[in-house]
């Protein structure tokens, strides 16, 4: 494979760059049967029109020529009225297909960020655990922090943009993953959003960190600033790899500001990449020595191990996820360390938090809401816009092949457990692992020697992958050409 081609979405009046986004290009959007390199599918044309419409809407005031033209044809005013009327969801459904909500009639277990829920649709079954599984799942799902498009915040740098509608979905999806890591770290995996006030101080503090202003440490304002090196810019789409590196950069910059009153993630950040030359060269490798080094640097030499966030950017195919990887993707949600997946349909990032059979449940950032900046001392704040009771799902084979998986390990024992599970998963991947684990970069680690007996991990038939050829005709190297 000769690599992916980056494409830009542009107009004569104003332009937007597309960074690290082979999956965001118009070519990858035309993945319908019968599409070709020279003929875009109807969905691709709709997606292109959708992106261009909001490009005009968000930037019309930057250029007098653009402003005059927009006023003359009335297009900007039309788009603005649509957004103001709350029609973002209807446009999103029209462009990318209607969202499927709720869970299926299946009684298969649901895995939500490392927690299993037994589902029974028969209330008379007599099994209290199974009967209450769906209720418990909904409580857990609705307690996950939701980040969506916002409008009305302070301008981002010199861009004059006061909203991220139409371009900020990957940033919002990444904020959700990081927010869950902070929830797990501060309040534990069993925490659920209380129905009554007052709210947990740590919970309010987390929401404050993700406010839409430069005063909030993990706002899109600060994230874009930290990600400039990786091509992040207001108004531009961005891919999972650049997103992961931007969080690494933001965490490092905030750590340097700690003595000046800034805030940093209370954990080391490790972006897992390929073995040979960093960003390419085979499946990403979790190197135990590298993880230890990240922890040591994070603690400034004071501790051998600290909590650690692992971000694993992947490209699992060209226009579609290679079917060989889907069973392994599903199994990652059974890891107690699971933080889910940054992924979705081409050009429309979501935050995938759970699976049931072939369906993936996700939180969707594609809803424009008015900005809400929560003070860290306001324990009676209204936080309803940061949660959702609507369970949306997508088939796993329909997600974009460019994605990133997150894991949070609280301590060394937790990290060792993660490595054991990851090694087991790689062993049964039939030669197509999502990522591998080594002690050093030079040779694979013998996990039974380094980490102890693996007998504690149960065999699971679902780990098996049916041997098959690549339907698209690409080799393993092709699938991993560029992250």
C-alpha atoms as one frame of an Amber mdcrd trajectory, in Angstrom:
protein
   0.000   0.000   0.000   1.311   3.432  -0.805  -0.167   5.183   2.189  -3.181
   7.296   2.694  -3.766  10.629   1.031  -4.785  13.610   3.123  -7.394  15.848
   1.541  -8.505  19.326   2.454 -12.013  20.691   2.595 -11.774  24.155   1.158
 -13.709  27.027  -0.384 -12.686  30.169  -2.269 -13.501  32.401   0.671 -12.138
  30.381   3.545 -10.268  27.120   3.978 -10.035  24.255   6.466  -7.209  21.792
   6.772  -7.676  18.112   7.399  -4.911  16.696   9.585  -4.003  13.078  10.201
  -7.307  12.058   8.712  -7.132   9.491   5.952 -10.427   8.224   7.313 -11.911
  11.697   7.144 -11.229  12.194   3.440 -13.989  12.240   0.864 -12.492   9.132
  -0.685 -12.985   7.084   2.487 -16.502   8.368   2.855 -17.480   6.648  -0.379
 -17.240   3.143   1.037 -20.660   2.068  -0.207 -20.728  -0.935  -2.573 -20.178
   0.225  -6.097 -18.276   3.374  -5.170 -15.007   4.212  -6.907 -12.143   6.658
  -6.695 -13.734   8.859  -9.324 -17.344   8.755  -8.218 -18.448   9.711  -4.721
 -21.392   7.955  -3.127 -24.526   9.870  -2.256 -23.583   9.642   1.439 -20.186
  11.150   0.697 -21.695  14.056  -1.170 -24.107  14.668   1.700 -21.212  14.538
   4.197 -19.172  16.957   2.110 -22.108  19.340   1.810 -22.748  19.027   5.554
 -19.151  19.915   6.450 -19.013  22.772   3.964 -22.268  24.227   5.238 -20.935
  24.577   8.748 -17.587  25.797   7.470 -19.437  28.716   5.921 -21.610  29.216
   8.982 -18.737  29.286  11.468 -16.332  31.462   9.454 -18.531  33.793   7.436
 -17.513  36.826   9.483 -13.783  36.365   8.898 -13.760  37.628   5.323 -15.779
  40.578   4.004 -16.067  38.857   0.647 -17.391  35.692   2.243 -19.747  37.659
   4.453 -21.185  39.564   1.510 -21.640  36.423  -0.518 -23.261  34.586   2.381
 -25.689  37.437   2.935 -26.548  37.530  -0.747 -27.451  33.877  -1.072 -28.977
  33.563   2.394 -27.194  30.242   3.005 -25.514  31.246   6.251 -28.756  32.522
   7.712 -30.496  29.293   6.748 -27.883  27.108   8.416 -27.927  29.310  11.512
 -31.706  29.006  11.785 -31.469  25.235  11.455 -28.935  24.974  14.279 -30.826
  27.440  16.452 -33.983  25.418  15.954 -32.301  22.330  17.349 -32.199  20.434
  14.043 -28.590  19.270  14.321 -29.701  15.734  15.110 -32.017  15.581  12.092
 -29.249  16.776   9.767 -26.806  14.302  11.301 -29.289  11.465  10.805 -29.974
  12.530   7.219 -26.288  12.623   6.327 -24.958   9.603   8.211 -28.088   7.531
   8.669 -30.547   7.448  11.561 -29.168   6.557  14.967 -30.331   3.238  16.330
 -31.281   3.561  19.969 -31.872   1.159  22.808 -30.582  -2.412  22.955 -31.674
  -5.334  20.844 -33.905  -8.163  22.013 -30.819 -10.247  22.608 -30.211 -11.678
  26.061 -26.454 -11.732  25.501 -24.281 -10.073  28.114 -23.397  -6.414  27.706
 -19.877  -5.243  28.482 -19.594  -1.584  29.425 -16.051  -0.355  30.104 -14.977
  -3.559  31.815 -18.230  -4.316  33.637 -20.525  -7.175  32.564 -24.296  -6.908
  32.686 -26.429 -10.023  32.376 -29.566  -9.210  30.447 -32.928 -10.930  30.789
 -36.013  -9.701  28.968 -38.226 -12.020  30.997 -39.099 -10.297  34.263 -40.630
 -13.524  35.579 -37.402 -15.457  35.192 -36.787 -15.258  38.914 -33.119 -14.362
  38.425 -32.781 -11.014  40.199 -29.300 -10.437  38.827 -30.396 -10.953  35.235
 -33.663  -9.085  35.666 -31.898  -6.070  37.090 -29.061  -6.184  34.574 -30.704
  -3.844  32.113 -31.555  -1.337  34.849 -27.973  -1.445  36.135 -26.610  -1.029
  32.617 -28.754   2.054  32.016 -27.646   3.586  35.315 -24.019   2.976  34.420
 -24.398   4.288  30.864 -26.175   7.460  31.970 -23.420   8.103  34.541 -20.761
   8.314  31.839 -19.778  11.925  31.096 -21.069  13.227  27.758 -19.273  15.976
  25.841 -21.063  17.517  22.865 -20.744  20.398  20.464 -21.131  23.711  22.285
 -22.003  27.150  20.989 -21.457  30.573  22.531 -18.045  30.090  24.123 -15.126
  32.537  24.020 -13.381  32.722  20.665 -10.625  30.181  20.068  -7.422  32.139
  19.579  -7.565  34.272  16.447 -10.117  32.057  14.717 -13.221  34.070  15.724
 -14.998  30.727  16.173 -17.410  30.574  19.106 -18.696  27.074  18.390 -17.252
  23.720  17.362 -20.378  22.584  15.524 -19.491  20.550  12.447 -15.795  19.973
  13.199 -15.163  19.285  16.902 -16.565  15.761  17.252 -13.156  14.059  17.585
 -12.066  16.583  20.225 -15.308  16.024  22.151 -15.006  12.242  21.867 -11.478
  12.391  23.244 -12.634  14.614  26.104 -15.181  11.953  27.022 -12.536   9.228
  27.189 -10.241  11.356  29.352 -13.178  12.350  31.579 -13.986   8.676  32.229
 -10.341   8.076  33.180 -10.600  10.897  35.713 -13.890   9.534  37.058 -12.340
   6.102  37.550  -9.264   7.617  39.174 -11.060  10.017  41.523 -14.343   8.234
  42.265 -13.863   4.615  41.221 -15.513   2.475  38.563 -18.611   1.867  40.698
 -19.501   5.572  40.964 -22.941   6.553  39.690 -24.325  10.023  39.228 -26.595
  10.790  42.202 -30.155  11.846  41.566 -30.142  14.375  44.347 -27.896  17.343
  45.109 -25.393  18.186  46.317 -22.965  16.557  43.942 -19.546  15.073  44.629
 -16.852  17.731  44.745 -14.493  15.574  42.646 -17.210  15.134  40.026 -17.781
  18.899  39.789 -14.031  19.458  39.592 -13.814  17.073  36.635 -16.563  18.903
  34.753 -14.844  22.203  35.491 -11.651  20.929  33.857 -13.537  20.422  30.583
 -15.260  23.797  30.442 -15.163  25.745  27.188 -12.667  28.455  28.047  -8.925
  28.829  28.452  -9.439  28.840  32.226 -10.406  25.154  32.073  -7.327  22.968
  31.778  -8.753  20.445  29.304 -10.950  22.718  27.211 -10.863  22.475  23.436
  -9.158  25.875  23.533  -6.166  24.456  25.391  -6.278  21.145  23.551  -6.024
  22.892  20.178  -3.115  24.976  21.438  -1.266  21.905  22.691  -1.915  20.021
  19.454  -0.576  22.622  17.023   2.520  20.502  16.478   0.274  17.686  15.263
  -1.798  19.880  12.973  -4.727  20.660  15.257  -6.476  23.880  14.317  -9.858
  25.401  15.077 -12.306  24.473  12.351 -10.357  21.414  11.183 -11.125  17.749
  11.476  -8.469  15.629  13.149  -7.652  11.925  13.337  -7.217   9.656  16.364
  -3.412   9.525  16.222  -2.980  13.313  16.287  -5.651  13.461  18.989  -3.768
  11.047  21.235  -0.489  12.883  20.754  -2.212  16.191  21.524  -3.424  14.861
  24.866   0.103  13.695  25.629   1.378  17.176  24.817  -1.364  18.900  26.830
  -0.708  16.706  29.848   2.989  17.493  29.676   2.422  21.242  29.369  -0.014
  21.317  32.279   2.377  19.274  34.384   5.034  21.924  33.790   2.574  24.589
  34.946   1.633  22.798  38.172   3.900  24.931  40.319   2.173  28.006  38.891
  -1.307  26.867  39.833  -2.114  24.858  36.712  -3.747  21.446  36.583  -2.426
  18.247  35.068  -3.824  14.791  34.614  -3.120  12.840  37.813  -1.612  10.043
  35.743   1.137   9.398  33.234   0.140   9.349  29.553   1.608   6.695  27.248
   0.753   6.785  23.537   1.445   3.278  22.258   2.936   3.231  18.758   4.579
   0.851  16.295   7.787  -1.001  16.974  10.204  -0.056  14.211  10.076   3.672
  13.630   7.555   4.991  16.110   4.486   5.700  14.013   4.518   2.753  11.616
   5.996  -0.692  11.219   3.484  -3.237  12.481   1.039  -3.534  15.323   1.621
  -1.065  18.194   3.729  -2.430  21.016   3.085  -1.854  24.708   6.629  -1.798
  26.062   6.786  -2.430  29.797  10.062  -0.546  30.109   8.560   2.459  28.315
   5.519   2.433  30.598   7.801   2.348  33.622   9.823   5.255  32.212   6.667
   7.329  31.674   5.650   6.728  35.280   9.108   7.638  36.582   9.164  10.860
  34.548   5.636  11.732  35.640   6.582  11.391  39.316   9.808  13.344  38.714
  11.779  10.354  39.937   9.851  10.021  43.194   8.014   6.786  42.388   8.686
   3.706  40.290   5.036   3.479  39.313   2.057   5.808  39.074  -1.441   5.593
  37.597  -1.078   5.461  33.824  -3.312   6.177  30.831  -2.580   4.142  27.704
  -3.791   5.465  24.355  -3.482   3.091  21.392  -4.172   4.694  17.979  -4.893
   2.119  15.276  -5.724   1.873  11.596  -7.445  -1.461  11.005  -8.103  -1.268
   7.286  -8.782   1.225   4.558 -12.445   2.035   4.064 -13.738  -0.593   6.517
 -12.411  -2.416   9.552 -10.812  -5.681   8.513 -13.146  -8.386   9.918 -10.203
 -10.170  11.533  -9.898  -7.412  14.134 -13.526  -7.222  15.232 -13.437 -10.125
  17.757 -10.387  -8.568  19.435 -12.017  -5.130  19.528 -15.012  -6.676  21.255
 -12.858  -8.403  23.874 -11.070  -5.181  24.896 -14.319  -4.035  26.542 -14.031
  -6.964  28.967 -10.739  -5.598  30.331 -11.241  -3.995  33.771  -8.915  -1.259
  32.519 -11.108  -0.447  29.496 -11.793   3.200  28.621 -13.516   2.418  25.340
 -12.801   3.553  21.798 -12.577   6.850  19.951 -14.317   5.929  16.746 -17.488
   6.093  14.721 -18.474   6.548  11.125 -16.150   8.296   8.660 -16.193  12.011
   9.388 -18.326  11.582  12.514 -16.402  10.590  15.620 -18.191   9.100  18.633
 -17.125   7.586  21.949 -17.792   3.839  22.028 -18.232   2.556  25.583 -19.716
  -0.930  25.342 -20.607  -3.947  23.235 -23.286  -6.607  22.994 -22.558  -9.259
  20.404 -21.860  -7.302  17.203 -23.346  -3.996  18.399 -21.280  -1.186  19.882
 -22.914   1.310  22.266 -21.703   4.891  22.110 -22.071   8.436  23.387 -22.644
  10.905  20.570 -21.157  14.427  20.569 -23.229  15.567  17.570 -25.693  17.738
  19.441 -25.227  21.489  19.666 -25.767  22.728  23.219 -25.264  26.120  24.792
 -21.961  26.501  26.593 -21.937  25.660  30.317 -18.852  26.508  32.369 -19.170
  24.963  35.812 -17.357  26.509  38.747 -15.372  23.993  40.791 -17.098  25.245
  43.950 -20.660  24.955  42.630 -21.894  21.638  43.997 -25.465  22.487  43.045
 -24.620  23.045  39.377 -26.931  21.848  36.669 -25.092  18.968  34.988 -27.848
  17.367  32.915 -26.218  18.410  29.633 -23.196  16.260  30.538 -25.158  12.998
  30.576 -27.490  11.088  28.301 -30.118   8.421  28.856 -30.310   7.677  25.125
 -28.420   4.480  24.316 -27.249   4.556  20.704 -25.577   1.691  18.919 -23.733
   0.913  15.714 -22.622  -2.378  14.209 -18.956  -3.027  14.889 -18.168  -3.649
  11.229 -19.546  -0.180  10.365 -17.122   1.840  12.475 -14.285   3.801  10.921
 -11.036   1.772  10.719  -9.080   4.732  12.086  -9.651   4.677  15.851  -7.951
   4.724  19.231  -8.414   2.496  22.275  -7.918   3.744  25.824  -6.962   1.924
  29.042  -6.456   3.181  32.595  -4.240   1.292  35.045  -4.421   2.455  38.654
  -1.185   0.842  39.868   1.500  -1.676  38.950  -0.693  -4.685  39.751  -3.419
  -3.280  37.538  -0.911  -2.723  34.737   0.432  -6.272  35.096  -3.120  -7.612
  34.851  -3.661  -5.537  31.709  -0.483  -6.940  30.146  -1.555 -10.506  30.871
  -4.951  -9.960  29.274  -3.449  -8.170  26.281  -0.905 -10.945  25.752  -3.614
 -13.582  25.899  -5.667 -11.641  23.374  -2.696 -11.317  21.014  -1.999 -15.042
  21.237  -5.464 -15.972  19.974  -5.665 -13.253  17.305  -4.637 -15.614  14.493
  -1.749 -13.398  13.497  -3.731 -10.148  13.517  -3.245  -8.620  16.985  -4.492
  -5.144  17.775  -1.284  -4.589  19.707   1.357  -6.667  21.434   3.259  -6.512
  24.734   7.017  -6.706  25.206   9.425  -6.189  28.073  11.783  -4.234  25.828
  11.694  -3.163  22.174  14.261  -5.798  21.258  12.421  -9.034  21.943   8.958
 -10.207  23.010   8.483 -10.799  26.688   7.724 -14.220  28.133   4.756 -13.142
  30.204   4.613 -16.330  32.249   8.147 -15.504  33.478   7.861 -11.725  33.882
   4.319 -11.282  35.096   3.538 -14.603  36.706   1.109 -17.426  35.998  -1.585
 -16.627  33.448  -3.891 -19.278  34.775  -6.094 -16.628  36.342  -7.383 -15.523
  32.958 -10.293 -17.658  31.865 -10.559 -19.186  28.442 -13.208 -17.525  26.321
 -14.492 -19.014  23.091 -15.320 -15.522  21.888 -11.585 -14.832  21.634 -11.254
 -17.134  18.645 -11.001 -15.685  15.150 -12.096 -17.701  12.142  -9.144 -18.002
   9.747  -9.873 -15.996   6.642  -8.197 -13.969   3.942  -8.358 -10.211   3.732
 -11.532  -9.422   1.829  -9.970  -6.300   0.399  -6.846  -8.154  -0.666  -4.421
  -6.210   1.531  -1.593  -7.657   3.542  -1.036  -7.167   7.257   1.565  -4.530
   6.459  -1.000  -2.655   4.387  -3.431  -2.424   7.285  -0.785  -0.870   9.496
   0.918   1.399   6.970   0.077   4.698   8.632  -1.305   5.764  11.971
